[in-house]
Structures are given as C-alpha cells and as structure tokens.
Amino acid sequence: MCCLRQLFLVSLGVTAWALHESDVGMVDWNTKLIGVPHDSPHTAPVFHGDYVLAATNNNVLAALNATDGSIVWRSIYDAEDPIMAFSHHDNSVSSLSGPGGSTLRTYDLETGHLILEKQLHSPVDGRLHEPQNLGISLLRSTNPSLNSTAYLALTNGDSVTHLDETGDTLWTWNSPDQGSLVLYSHLIADPSTVYLVGLAKSFASYTLHVTTLSATTGELIASVNIPANIKDERSKFVAVSSQTGPTTTTCVNWLEDGALKAAVLTPDLKGQVMALPGVKYDRISDFGLSTNGQFLAIKEGGAAHVMHFDAQAYSLRPIWEFGDAAPSQVQSDSHFVGSLGRDGQPRVARVYWSNAHNKAIHQTLTINLSEGKASASGFAFPFQTFDHGVVRHVAFDGSSTGETHENTRTLLTTTTGSIQLWQHDKMQWVREEALASIQVAEFVELPEKKVVMSHAVMDEEGYFERLQRQLSDAKNLPQYLANFARRFATGSYATVTTSAASSSAEDTLTRDAFGFRQIIVAATPYGKLFGIDSSNGRVLWSRVLGLGWAAKVGGTIFPTKMFVTRTVSDLEGPQIVLVTQRRADNSLVDTVLFHVNALTGDDVREEHQSIPRDLLQGLDAVMGPLVDVFMLPNENRTIVMLDEYLQARLYPDTPSAQAEFESFVPSIHLALRTDVPGQRQILGHQLTLNLELSQFYVAYPTWSLSLPPKEEIRAIIPNTRGPVASIGKVLGNRMTLYKYLNPHLTLVLTSSPPSSTCGIYVLDVVKGSIIYHASVPAAGGVCDMQATLTENWLVYHYFDDEFSGTGESKGNRVVSVEFYEGDGPDDKTKSSELSSYSNKTLHISAYEQSFIMPHGITAISPTLTKFGVSMKDIIVANRKNSIQSIPRRLLNPRRPKHKPTSEEQEEMLVQYDAVLPDDARLVLSHNYEVANVRRIVTSPSLLESTSLVFVYGLDLFFTRIAPSGTFDVLSENFNKVQLVLTVAGLGIAIMVTKPMVRRKWLRERWY
Amino acid sequence: MANCFNLEYASLDHSKWRNLPPPPGFSSFAPNSKAPAKAQTAAATSSYASLKDKRAWDLAISPAKSLPMQAFMLYMSGGGVQIFSMGIVFMLLLSPFKNIAGMNAAFAPFAPTTANVKSLKVLPLQKIAYIACNLLTLAVGLWKCRSMGLLPTGTGDWLAFESRAMAPELSLQ
C-alpha cells in the first residue's frame, strides 16, 4: 500500500517532467574533467605508454589517452583522503592516499577498475608534514624469482610496509623512535636490501639518516647518521640509484656550503663521504631519472649540470652542461625533465620560454652512457602564452624521441590550469582543467539575430540605385518564402526538445527561439575567465587575467563575485564585471575589477582591442582587500565595494553614479560578517559621510546578531531573488494565505562546536531581527547544511545522526518551511512593502515539515523562471553524483497528515509521506557522473515554463527543466499536417458546394 | 359546464386573424344567431376578466413552479464545471433577466383593459410576484454558481488585483 502511494505520488510529481532518452545530449551536456594536475614530484603527471597519469588538485587520479586527450578513467577521492603519491607499473597504477599515506589502492591501467585497496594505518594515526606528501613514498618492485610484483610503501615518514601483489602484508617495519627527529623521505630498494633515507634534525642544521632493512624479512640491518650539514631545507638531498646488472647501487647526494657531497650506500652502511671539489652548486634536484643514476645540479651562475652516478666506477661527474639555463631578460626559467628513451638510454628535455623568439623552446639531450657521449638538439614551438599563461610543469615522453623530433611528445601544465600535449611543434590536444574549480559563474542572455541593412540610406540616391538596393535587400525573400511555406505545411518549428545550438555554419552569437542558448561566464582561481556556450558546453572565448603591477613579483587572482551590469536589453550589449582579490607573492592584497563584454570577452574599458589579444588587464579598484561588494539596483548598475576600512568605493566612479548612489544612501542597509577567528559575527551596517574621517561614505554598524557564545557564522546565503507572480496562496476555501515576502531576508548558517549543533537563522538584515531559527545536530561535529531561500520558502538539508529510541533512525533530512503573514488565512500585513522597523514584520506564521532524503546532497538551488508563474522545484546535487529535482508538490510543508479533504484536494495537496521517493525519473543528469558539485546556478529562459540549470564542481553539467510542464509551447505530437489538411479540405468543400447550393436555391425560387 | 369551455374568439381584440380577408369564394357572413342576451354577455365578460386575472397569476408564479424541476436538473448535472451543468447554470442565470425584460409583453394578453396594455402599471401585483419568482430562480442559479466555486467571494478571487509597493529600506546582498 505504501509502495502504491509512493508510486502515485511520484507519478503526480513527474507527469510534468521526466527526461526522455531522446532528449539526452539535446537538452543537456556534460563535461567530464579531472582538475589541474599536481606538480610535486610524487604526484606530477607522467607518461606511461599511451596514457598520461595524473593526480590533480581536485583529488582525482586519472588516466588520459595521450593521443586524443580523452579521459580513459578517473577515480575521485574523498576530500579527507588526499592523494599523496602514485606509481605505475606495467598495467596497473597504485596510489597512496589519506593522512600520512594511510590507504593503498591499485587500479587496472586500462579500465580503472580497483584491483586492491588496503589500509596501511588508520587515518587518525596519520601525521601531517609540510609539504603534505613528505615522508610518503610508494615503490613497485619486481621479484623475478616469483614472477610477481610487490609493493613497498613508506608512510608517515617512519614506517615501511612490504606487501605482495594480492595486498597481503609480508612485513612491516616501524622506526623505533617514532615521531622522533628522523623523518624518512626516500625509499630505495634493491632485491636484497631496502634503503631508507631521511633528514634528521640536529642543532642548527639537518643531517642525513640512513637505515637499511632486509628486503625479505624487514629486519633492521643498519642505521647510521651520515654527518651531513644541510642548512638549506629547500634543496634537501637527492638519492639516486644505478643498476649494473643484477645489483643496484645507491648514492645519496647533498649540498654542503655549495659543495656537492655524495655517499654510496651499502647494506651495512660502511662507506665514505665523497666530495666533488671545485664547483659550487646552488641547488640539486631530482628530475625523474633518479633510478637511472642521473640528477640535476644548478650552479650558482645558473648553469645546469646533468650529473651522472656511475655505479661501476663509483664515480659522480657532470656529463652535460646547459650553460645558458639561468633566467634572464631574454628567457624564462627552464623546466628540466628526464625520461628513459626506447633504447633505455636517458633523455633530458628542457623547456623554456624565449622572449627573443616569442616562442617556447624545447631542447632534448640524448645521452649515450655506454659511449659516454651526449648531444643536444632543439626546436621552438608556438606556445600561446596569452591564452594559457606560463608553463608550470613539463612531463616528457622519452620513448617518443628518435633521430628527429617529429614524434617528441611533451605534456605541459600551465598556470591557467590547462593540460596540453605537444608533439614536436604541434599541439595535439588541450584540456581546460581550470573549469573543474570554477569560483563564480553567471548566465548572460544572447541578443536576437539582427537583420543587417545592406547599407545606410543615403540622401541623394537615384531611382535605379534605390531599386538596385532594394532588390539586393530582397535577395533572401524567395528563400524566406520557401522556408515559410515549409514551416507552415510541415509544422517544423523550433521545439523545446531540440538542441539550442546554432546549426548554421557561420556561428554568430545569437539566441535561439526560446532563449535556451545563453553564455555562461565562469571565472576560475587559475586566473582565467571563460565564456561557455550553454547549448553545447563549448568554450566560446577565454581571457587570461593580467596581474598588473604584481606581474613582476608574481601572484594569484581569486574571483570573488561576478555581476551582470548590462544585459541584452541595454544599448551597450551584455557586459559583466568580475570582482577579484589579487594576492601578490609579496603578500599585498588588492581588489581588481575586470570589465568584460560577455559576448566576445573584449575588455570594455579598453578602446582599441589589440589583435592578437593580450592579457586582460584589470582596474586596481581598491588598494587592499575587500570586505564585501554589492550591485545597486539602479539604472547604471553601479558596483559598491566596501574596503577594509568599510569605505564605499564605486565602480564606475562617475558623477552620475555618485549622485545616484547618494540618493540611495539613506535607505541602504548591509549585513557584513566580521572574520575575526573565534568570533565570526554578523553586523548590520548603514552608510554615512563624515568628511573629517574620509572622503568616501563609510559604513557604521547598526545592529549585531546576538548569538550564543562560541557560535560562529559559517555562511551567509542571500535570498534567491526572482519575480514574484503571486503574493499569496489561495486555499481550497477561497481564503488566502499571504506570503511573507520581506525583501530583506537572508539565510545565515552557524556552527556551535561546544553543543555540537548547527544553526540556521533567517534574518531581516535591515533590523537584525530573527524571523526563523532552528538548531540541528552536527553529524560528527561537522556542519554540512545546505539551504536555500526563495520568496517565502526555505528548504534546508542536514544529516541527523541522533536517534533516541526505536522507530527513529539517523539519516538525511530535508526540512521545508514556508512563512506566511499574520496568524492564518486572510490575515495580511503587506510584508513586502512594510518597513522593517514596523512591529508587524515579526507577525508571521510558519508551516514546516521534515522529510527523509535517501541521499546526502552537496548543493541545492530552486528553479528560476522569467515571471515566477511556474512552480518552483528544488534541484539538488546528491552524493550519488547525480542531479535530481524534487517537485514542489512533494516538498509542500502544508501536506496534510490525513487523507486530503476535498478542499485540500482542490489545492493539489497530497498526503504527507515522510520519505521523499528516490525515483529515477526525477534524475536530471541521465547516467552522467556529475561529481563533487559545489553550486547549481539557475537562470530563466524566454519561455516562462523552462528554467536553465548549470551545475559546476569537478564536472560541468547543463540541462533545462520545466517544473510545471511546457505549458507555453505546443505539444510536440500536435499534428499540424492534419490541421492544415482539414482546413484545406473544408475550404475545397466550400468551394465545390457553394455553386451547387446557389443553383439549388435558384431552382427553389422557380418551382 | 360545457358553457365554460366555449371558445370565445371574439374576445381576442387584438387578434390579427380578425382582420384577415375571407378566403376566395367565401363571403363574410355575420352569425345569424344574434348575441343571445345582454346579461349573458356581461356575465361572460366578467368571467372572462376573472379568467384573465387567473391566467395572469398563473404566469406570475410559473417560474416558481418550474423550480423543483430545475433543482432536480441541477442535482443531476453534478458539481463539476462541465458543459451540461454550465448550460443549465447559464439558463438559470439568464432566463430571469430575459423574463423580466419581456415581462410587459408577456402580461399584455391578460391586461383587463385594452388601453395601454404594455404599461408597467397594468397588473402590478402579478408583475411583482413574477419578478420575485424570477429572482428566486436567479438565486438558485447563483447558489449553484457558489457551490461550483464560480462566485468571487473569497479573498483569493481578488488576489490578482492586489498590488504591493516597494519596501522603504534597501538591503544589498
């Protein structure tokens, strides 16, 4: 019975909308991303055959197809399980993740199937080091006798675990003085011995500590302190090993006052420290050939030496010098990366940017160790630095090199977050992985297709000239007529289920019939701004944000907010203003504005566009950080920025904007949060001008929210503002519940660690009065509430882990609350025009109901339509990695607990059921995986029934939804042909019968 | 008794048949039997007047008489807004107005005097009763409308006409 009722409920809910299979790919698109790859040694991208393996900032381990750049597979790790190291071996990829490297996982290289998962230690035992993955290392060693591979994992900087192929622990070794001054960071294995090398802290400097273990039993063989005097923690040391026949010889190299020293390791750790005299080095680094005996040493002048450790001769010497590697005016710093060629000989690639050529230079060093010879050759490739920033990491496929450079493959990771694969001087593919970390995104409407007049009307135009012009203007008329006839006869109009992408060859940026095609402008923290076509997800334009004066010292630009200051209805065309915080590497923070034409990405402030396009330079609007930024609802859409002294700064700062702003000032009320750790509070502010203090209007506090001690503001979520079609809800008995439409409502989420609760407040930001407050349990001490407020409707989600008795259970809860004016029906206080200082603002009644949700959610948003007439559904991104809509009908807080009476039935209320159905028909994202969603942006289309939905997180997803059904377009199975034929048939019938009838009448007159 | 049912065409003063020419081949002839007696004529006239009066009353309350039938039809047509119930309701709502508009013409044949038959002052009592009965029909129709939810009586029916001004304060978010 219960099942039946649920089925009925759902069918009620989804009659309006269920995704048809034929619509997939037409109304929606999905971009799978992996994120920007790490560039630290253990997790940087590497080539493995025709695969590129990468661990990314979004905590994804992925294998890309090196030929076309598609994702072969990806594995998404939890936020609390960061990838620390990964290694590849034959046809499997293994990773260590979690605090201290707590979990070992192995994936199949081709399919990404998880082969092995093993916890090496409990995540709570993980120790944090700086950098995070220090002291964590993973080795795959082949045991030729058993014909199997084994794992050697160094975790936490002090324990080594040896596992066989199936994940069974062979032995574990823990440092006897755990947590002591010795922190092992390098793990080298040969068939008989395992070497552990680490830094030990001593007075004023670091020394090296080496421990050797038996590879078969894990027993300690020796543990020795090498008297090294490493002052500089940055350069550290390099451990290289070189294989000669069956034996592996390991050598540890470090710098001591600029002199390179080395110690060859033997199992019993009896050896001498050698020194390379004469040459002073600045730093040494491992560049990928440490298992082959090579490393890189940079001289003080900037020249780079490729050092080689010869295991047979026990000698360490430079085999090649890159003399001009120092960064200078003409060239950038060089990236060195080593890899083994197909012949087993080492290859070194050096990539740098040359200002002289305005191109990137790739140099390949081919080393022939047996002959003791090396040769370098190079080529330039056209790296687009204005589109992709600066190269941050280079991965090099040594096996692709040959006699010529034709096939040399290099994988570049750039500062703008793109991954590019270059084969020789041609870019094979590029992935814009910055899109996996979009910070702010907005929809911008496209203009209508304009009929362009062939030329302006001239004053003196002869008759023939005019005739000629008009004829040429009419050249499209036959085509138009043919199209019209075809449309009329067959009824092939634009329908709501067809793709909104422009089908014509010349791809002008114009909207489709229903306004489904819009531009999504998205800003990423990698300093790049994207314009994305909402009809197919293609990047239409992208701009790299310039650093301004901070380019000299370096810095990052972090987008804060984006405003659409002009729309298509304005003369200037759609424009956006991106407000960012620029953090220069010298720790100065500035507020920088970027004002961009949303259709082309052109800088609005710049008169003449340079071609090819330069970096997008911003306006340093405020010297210093920003507290908050708002947009005035005036004609100019002036942007008001509050700097750290709470001075209101305007953009654009014109006299008219200033005058408009001044007219608004007396009524402006703001709610600002104070970000003092430990007492994050929310304060109401108003603006005043005091010329003695400042030439700007300054915000002064008017109220503060008195929260219980230790309760902190976690998030402030503004009311989702959209047009309100109806100010009340009409009941079945024709009375009206007037909606509480206070325009000043804001959601505030708090957390209170002492009581282990999370709070949700609905505030009136003018007066600071609390309209609604609820306290929910914090599951595991973490507040992970998601909430949205639209009109008078509040929906929030939390995980309830408290249960007091039988019949209760922990689970995901969704609470739906509605606020109405007064005490009940027909009691109105006119809340939307009421002053917040009126006593009547608090005279409300709230209806609330709580539901059980089958899955946790990560983002929540209501749909938004042009006039607000359509029902509002709630769209959520759940932890199953899918996007789902919850019909308003199911979330109605006035659902009766009993069988609905006829009056309630008239209101379309259905009986309350605690469980929200987990129905596949409510899923909007088909079978796509839309992972780690951070935000859902909704936007109205030109059709009142349809709302556009853009979802971003790790992946991008776009679809459109009609919560009340597409009531404003003709149904697609409407038979236009039949209608036309019927009308035509009737017309013919009239024509035929009219003379007959006339003749009959005449005859009747006579007879 | 049979006398009561004599058809007295002669009394139909305004009958258009009276002035019709005789058909061809027929000559006009006066009834050879003269009016029997003056007293008899007077009695006939008075009975005729009372008859008209009675008929006028019949007409006045005829809308009320059809009410039970209409109520039954309403009951049978159900509470939904459908073509049949709507037809009946429209009939109920329109017929009183139509009847009242055509009231003077309807009562004209029963006017006691020949002069000014269409005046409102003729047969006032009957006409008042007629109006009242029609109003009764109208009331039934309205009651039906109300029960079908077609009367704008609740605040919800006027919600679309309510408007709200802007709030005096401006909160930026």
Interface residues (C-beta under 8 A of the other chain):
Chain A: F630 M631 L632 P633 V640 F664 S667 I668 H669 L670 A671 P718 N719 S726 I727 G728 V730 L731 N733 R734 M735 T736 L741 N742 P743 H744 T746 V765 V766 D826 K830 S832 E833 L834 S835 S836
Chain B: G149 T153 G154 T155 G156 D157 L159 A160 E162 R164 A165 M166 A167 P168 E169 L170 S171 L172 Q173
